Amino acid sequence: MAKTSAVPPADKIFAGKVFVLQGDFGRYPRTHPNIALLIARHGGRVDSTVTDRTTLLVTTIEEFNKRTPAIEKAISLGKARCRIVQWEYVEDSIFTKNGKPRVISANFHEIQSVLKRQNRLSEAKAIYKKTFIKDANSMKGLADPGLHHVYVDTTGFKYLVVLSRLTKVDQKTRVEKYTLLLFESNALPSTYTVGAKFNRPGFATTYIKEYMVPSTFDVAFRQFRKFFKIKTGIEWDCRFDGVREGEEAFVYMPPARGEPRGVMPKDWREPVVGKSREGGGEGVGA
C-alpha cells in the first residue's frame, strides 16, 4: 500500500495568541472557517466572542465603524492587551516573500493606523484638488490644465506673478492688474510658453497670447522677463530692489522672506533699508 506524504508541520507563529474574527473579509478563501484553520495550523486559537483573553480582533474598517459590542470590548481592553487588525495582518504573517512564516508587527495593519493614513491621504487629496482648481482658474483662457501646468523652479517658486497699479477714473480709484504666467508642458520632453491676463473693473478679461508658442525654457523665460520689464519698468532680477518707474508702471509685490522667491543672480544680496540715507543711520536687513 502506497504511503501518502504527510502535510509538513507549520511554524507555530501564533502560539499563545487568541483571535476573534468579525466582519466580511470577501470571497473564498477569505471565509471565517478558512481563516480560523490557517490561524490554528500556525498555533493560534480562534474564539467566537471577545473576552478578556482575546489578543487579536481581526475585522474590517466597515465593521469597526459600526462600533459593535465586540469592537467596543476590544477597545476597552487597550492596545497592550488586544490589537484590532485587518485580515492582512494574518495573511502577511503567514505568506511571506521568503516563504517562511513570521509574526509581523501589528502596527501597520491596525485599524486605527489604517484610518489615520486614509485621513492623511484624504487631506492631501483635498489640498491637491484645491491647488489644481486654483491653478486651473489662473490658466483659464490661456492653457489647458491637461496639457500644461504653471512652472515651479528649484526654489519652489511658482511662476504666476501679479502686477498691479492704481488708477483714477472719474474721481474713483480702481485696480488694474496683469497676471503673468510661465507654463511647462505635462508631457516630456518639456516645452514652455508664456501667457498673461489683464483685468480691470468694468471690462472683460484680456488674454495676451502672443508668446503662447512651445519653446525651450531659455526662450520662454526670456519672454517672461521681457513682459515683466515692459509692464514694471524694472528687470526681473531687480524685482526685490524696491524700485518703481513712475506712476504708470505696474508694481510687483514679491513673496516675503522665508517663502519661495525664485532663483536670483549669484551675487545678489538682500536690499538693506536705512533709517536715513544722508544721516548715516544704521541699516537693517529687509
Legacy VTK file of the C-alpha trace (Angstrom):
# vtk DataFile Version 3.0
C-alpha trace
ASCII
DATASET POLYDATA
POINTS 286 float
0.000 0.000 0.000
1.448 3.331 -1.095
2.206 5.807 1.619
0.806 9.308 1.380
3.123 12.116 2.336
2.082 13.916 5.468
1.470 17.657 5.466
4.615 19.226 6.914
4.079 20.860 10.290
3.548 24.607 10.165
5.551 27.125 12.148
3.613 27.938 15.308
3.981 31.682 14.875
0.632 32.404 16.570
1.264 30.252 19.644
-0.273 31.830 22.715
-2.424 34.244 20.701
-6.223 34.250 20.921
-8.053 35.553 17.847
-11.640 36.625 17.197
-12.916 37.098 13.639
-15.618 39.640 12.872
-16.899 41.067 9.608
-16.993 40.061 5.951
-13.495 39.533 4.552
-14.658 38.900 0.987
-14.904 35.892 -1.262
-13.403 32.426 -0.808
-10.839 31.642 0.521
-11.279 34.598 2.904
-14.040 32.871 4.818
-14.143 32.634 8.592
-13.624 28.815 8.620
-10.606 29.033 6.297
-9.009 31.868 8.227
-9.630 30.018 11.501
-7.910 26.912 10.076
-4.888 28.963 8.984
-4.571 30.522 12.410
-4.984 27.184 14.212
-2.448 25.478 11.934
0.079 28.120 12.957
-0.506 27.692 16.672
-3.210 30.272 17.353
-6.672 29.855 18.832
-9.886 31.340 17.473
-12.769 32.185 19.801
-16.259 33.246 18.800
-16.505 36.282 21.082
-14.167 38.887 22.516
-13.180 38.191 26.116
-10.503 39.384 28.490
-8.215 36.735 26.976
-8.541 37.992 23.377
-5.244 39.278 21.995
-6.216 39.988 18.368
-9.553 41.014 16.869
-9.426 40.569 13.097
-12.049 42.736 11.422
-12.750 45.258 8.653
-12.939 49.047 8.618
-16.669 48.836 7.878
-17.225 46.600 10.885
-15.001 48.757 13.074
-17.034 51.856 12.213
-20.229 50.113 13.353
-18.835 50.068 16.902
-20.378 46.691 17.677
-20.178 45.294 21.242
-17.190 43.168 20.182
-15.369 46.244 18.857
-16.141 48.253 21.982
-14.965 45.380 24.185
-11.684 45.078 22.264
-11.113 48.840 22.504
-11.782 48.761 26.240
-9.083 46.118 26.701
-6.470 48.553 25.408
-3.744 48.059 22.801
-1.399 46.470 25.308
-3.788 43.516 25.653
-5.763 43.397 22.395
-4.942 44.732 18.927
-7.671 45.368 16.351
-6.269 44.493 12.931
-7.229 43.843 9.322
-7.162 40.363 7.784
-3.932 41.333 6.011
-2.097 41.011 9.329
-2.767 37.249 9.283
-2.071 36.991 5.553
1.238 38.878 5.643
2.447 36.915 8.683
1.843 33.542 7.038
2.532 34.215 3.350
5.884 35.992 3.433
8.181 36.711 0.484
10.718 34.091 1.525
8.026 31.513 2.284
8.897 31.350 5.983
6.014 32.493 8.227
6.824 35.007 10.923
4.783 37.240 13.190
4.878 40.795 11.876
4.203 43.955 13.830
0.512 44.737 14.133
1.141 48.472 13.864
0.773 48.779 10.084
-2.409 46.684 9.837
-4.036 48.043 12.974
-7.425 49.519 12.045
-6.786 52.824 13.834
-3.474 53.239 11.965
-5.134 52.457 8.635
-7.827 55.062 9.316
-5.193 57.691 10.164
-3.365 57.011 6.891
-6.624 57.264 4.969
-7.434 60.585 6.648
-3.997 61.971 5.810
-4.418 60.813 2.221
-7.860 62.440 2.008
-6.441 65.697 3.357
-3.583 65.573 0.859
-6.028 64.923 -1.990
-8.200 67.836 -0.855
-5.189 70.172 -0.800
-4.080 68.923 -4.225
-7.593 69.391 -5.613
-7.821 72.911 -4.200
-4.422 73.800 -5.665
-5.323 72.213 -9.005
-8.592 74.164 -9.196
-6.800 77.394 -8.279
-4.156 76.800 -10.945
-6.802 75.783 -13.474
-8.697 79.021 -12.835
-5.484 81.003 -13.254
-4.743 79.177 -16.511
-8.277 79.552 -17.845
-8.299 81.190 -21.260
-4.569 80.632 -21.740
-3.606 76.976 -21.330
-5.203 73.566 -20.907
-4.523 72.127 -17.399
-4.491 68.690 -19.003
-1.512 69.700 -21.141
0.304 72.325 -19.087
0.978 73.428 -15.536
2.453 76.568 -14.027
6.224 76.185 -13.901
7.836 75.790 -10.457
11.592 76.310 -10.162
14.138 74.620 -7.897
13.393 77.024 -5.033
9.715 76.057 -5.041
8.659 79.387 -6.569
5.626 79.210 -8.845
5.890 81.441 -11.909
2.500 83.072 -11.545
3.079 86.737 -10.733
0.603 89.561 -10.329
1.469 93.094 -11.466
-0.904 95.812 -10.329
-1.385 99.559 -10.323
-3.913 102.065 -9.033
-5.583 104.453 -11.466
-8.217 107.136 -11.094
-11.238 107.296 -13.383
-13.986 109.866 -12.716
-12.524 110.518 -9.267
-12.724 106.813 -8.467
-9.686 104.678 -7.725
-9.532 101.311 -9.424
-7.050 98.476 -9.508
-5.711 97.196 -12.799
-3.639 94.046 -12.856
-1.734 91.697 -15.108
-1.342 88.038 -14.203
1.823 86.766 -15.865
2.388 83.005 -16.110
5.179 80.742 -17.305
3.821 77.338 -18.331
5.558 73.969 -18.553
4.150 71.074 -20.563
2.953 67.973 -18.734
4.442 65.780 -21.455
8.144 65.119 -21.946
10.366 66.486 -23.318
9.232 69.655 -21.577
8.310 72.741 -23.564
7.497 76.166 -22.174
5.152 79.015 -23.047
4.251 82.400 -21.579
0.816 83.956 -21.256
-0.806 86.834 -19.417
-4.227 88.152 -18.433
-5.256 91.761 -17.940
-8.112 92.664 -15.618
-9.710 95.983 -14.799
-13.120 96.830 -13.340
-15.964 97.062 -15.800
-14.167 95.285 -18.643
-13.857 91.692 -19.783
-10.561 89.895 -19.174
-7.992 90.416 -21.911
-5.806 87.404 -22.755
-2.300 88.029 -24.085
-1.230 85.003 -26.106
1.472 86.311 -28.409
4.097 84.267 -26.523
1.957 81.121 -26.308
4.240 79.160 -28.633
6.000 76.000 -27.339
9.704 76.701 -26.956
12.738 75.933 -24.840
12.920 77.179 -21.273
15.546 79.811 -22.137
13.372 81.318 -24.871
10.196 81.290 -22.773
11.937 82.696 -19.698
13.412 85.492 -21.803
9.877 86.361 -22.973
8.632 86.197 -19.382
11.316 88.652 -18.231
10.668 90.914 -21.231
6.957 91.204 -20.430
7.766 91.838 -16.766
10.122 94.704 -17.649
7.702 96.275 -20.136
4.976 96.489 -17.503
7.052 97.327 -14.408
9.984 99.188 -15.928
12.469 97.065 -13.970
14.445 93.934 -14.700
13.194 90.630 -13.314
16.471 90.180 -11.418
15.873 93.566 -9.717
12.365 92.733 -8.525
13.367 92.830 -4.840
15.205 96.147 -5.011
12.135 98.252 -4.241
12.498 100.327 -7.417
9.481 101.915 -9.119
9.446 103.511 -12.540
6.771 106.204 -12.334
3.079 106.230 -11.509
2.114 104.482 -14.741
4.249 101.434 -14.000
2.746 98.246 -12.648
4.036 97.057 -9.284
5.125 93.558 -8.311
4.773 92.553 -4.665
7.335 89.761 -4.124
6.886 86.955 -1.593
8.008 87.624 1.954
11.380 86.457 3.196
11.265 82.762 4.023
8.849 81.945 1.195
9.923 80.641 -2.236
11.051 83.700 -4.209
12.606 82.327 -7.364
16.204 81.910 -8.494
18.340 85.024 -8.020
21.724 86.027 -9.514
24.686 84.559 -7.638
25.952 87.984 -6.486
22.522 89.213 -5.338
22.183 90.430 -1.768
19.045 91.279 0.191
18.455 95.077 -0.004
19.323 96.985 3.168
16.854 99.578 4.359
18.474 102.505 6.200
16.783 104.935 8.535
18.398 107.810 6.701
20.482 107.746 3.565
22.036 111.118 4.320
22.122 110.946 8.094
24.198 107.797 8.218
21.608 105.857 10.205
22.240 102.196 10.745
20.651 99.900 8.194
18.706 96.753 8.908
18.127 93.778 6.672
14.891 93.903 4.725
LINES 1 287
286 0 1 2 3 4 5 6 7 8 9 10 11 12 13 14 15 16 17 18 19 20 21 22 23 24 25 26 27 28 29 30 31 32 33 34 35 36 37 38 39 40 41 42 43 44 45 46 47 48 49 50 51 52 53 54 55 56 57 58 59 60 61 62 63 64 65 66 67 68 69 70 71 72 73 74 75 76 77 78 79 80 81 82 83 84 85 86 87 88 89 90 91 92 93 94 95 96 97 98 99 100 101 102 103 104 105 106 107 108 109 110 111 112 113 114 115 116 117 118 119 120 121 122 123 124 125 126 127 128 129 130 131 132 133 134 135 136 137 138 139 140 141 142 143 144 145 146 147 148 149 150 151 152 153 154 155 156 157 158 159 160 161 162 163 164 165 166 167 168 169 170 171 172 173 174 175 176 177 178 179 180 181 182 183 184 185 186 187 188 189 190 191 192 193 194 195 196 197 198 199 200 201 202 203 204 205 206 207 208 209 210 211 212 213 214 215 216 217 218 219 220 221 222 223 224 225 226 227 228 229 230 231 232 233 234 235 236 237 238 239 240 241 242 243 244 245 246 247 248 249 250 251 252 253 254 255 256 257 258 259 260 261 262 263 264 265 266 267 268 269 270 271 272 273 274 275 276 277 278 279 280 281 282 283 284 285
